[in-house]
């Protein structure tokens, strides 16, 4: 795979991956924004998602935790100006996407793509919170993460 320069190329690359590879790459996307959520439980879940020796049961437990944090923080999305709480929601949603159990994956679903979009939303929330437009472009960062992952 050559250099990825846009979302269409990213999506094509992600669609060639196995579910386990999607899960691993999705975890890398979530990890790139994990600090925005500032939640130690989410960081632990990401470690679980990326652990080579993680069992399906371990991942399901981590998924349930990430999903519960995403649900709990979802209500913050309606509040005015609580962008950091919204960022935490999207970080949790990115973690949950990467940890989605096999039984819940639909035929057209791509875990890495879903995690990528949620991670971008988290970054956008923090750009608004900090009133900064010069934050590193999360999409470009994801292209680089994917290129590195595929070349390993």
N, C-alpha and C positions, 0 to 999 in steps of 0.2 A: 504494500500500500504506500502510495506517495504522500506528499504533504496534504494535509486536510486544511482547506481554506474557507469552507462555508458549511452551513448546517446540512445541506443536501449530501455533501461528501461524508460528513460525520454520520448521518443517518444510514447511508449505504454501508459504511464500515461497521456500524453497530449491528446492522441486520445480518451480518455474516457470522456473528458470534454465537457460541453456545449459551445456554441459560447460565451456566456457571461462570462463563467469561463475562456475560452481561452483568451478573451479580458483582463480580470483582471490580469491573470498571465502574459500575454505578457506585460502589463503595468508595472508589477513588474520587469520583465527582463529589460525593457527599463530604468526604474528608477535606476536600479543598475549601469548603465553606463551614466546616464544623465549628470553628472558632466564633463564627457569627452567632451561633445558637447558645454558646457558653453553657452547655449542659453536660456534666460529666457522664450521665447515663447514656447520652447519645454517643459520646466518644467511646465508651465501653462497647456499645453495640456495633460501632464501626470496626473496632478491633476484632470483634467476633465475626463480622461479615468477611473480613480479610484473612482470618486465621485459616491456614491450610488444614488444620486438624479439627475444624468446627464440624459438629454433627448437624444433621437436619433438625434435630430437637433443639440444639443450641441456637441455631438460626431462627427457628420459630419463636423461641422465647425472646430473642433480641428483636424480632419483628414486632411481636406484641407490645413490647416496651416502647419501641419507636412509634408505633401506630398510636398507642395511648397518649404519648406526648404530643403527637400531631393533632389528635382529636382535642386534647385539653387546650392546646394553644390556638386551635382554629377559632375559638370564640374571640380571641384577641384581634383577629383580622377585621372585625367590625368596629374596633375602637379607633377614634381619631388620634392620629399622630403617635401611635405606639408601634413604630416601625421595627424596633428591636424585637418585640414580642412576635411580630409577624415573621421576622427573619427566622426566629427560633422554630416557628411552625414549619416553614419551608425546609429548614435543615432537617427537622424530624421527618418530614414527608420524603425527603431525598433518601434518608436512612431507611425508612420503611420500604421505599421502592426497591432499593438494593437488596433488602432482606426478604422480599416477598416469597413466601413458601411456594413450592412447585404447584401445589394443589390450587392456588389462587391465581395462577398465571393464565391469562387467556391466550389464544392462538396468535393474535395480532399485537400483543403487548411486548414491549422491549424494556426490560428493567433499567438498562443503562440510559436509554433515552429519557425515560420518566424521571430518573434520578437527576439527569442533566438539567432538565427543565426546572425541577424544583430547586436545584442549587442556584440556578440563574435568578430565580425569584427571590431567594434569600439574599443574594448579592444586591439585587435591585432595591430591596427594602432598606438595606444598610446604606446604599448610596443616597436614598431619600433622607434617612435618619441623619446622616452626616453632612447633608447638603453638598456632596462632592460629586462631580461628574467625571473626575479623572481616575476613578478606581479601575484596577485592572479588569479588562473585559473578560468576563467569566466564560463566554463562548470560545474565545481564542485560547484561553487556558485549557478548556476541555479538548480542543483540537490537539493541543500539545500533549496532554495527558494520554489521549487515545493513540497518537502516533508513537509515543514512548511505550505504551502497553503493547501495541501490536508488533513493535520491533523487538520486544524482549523475548 
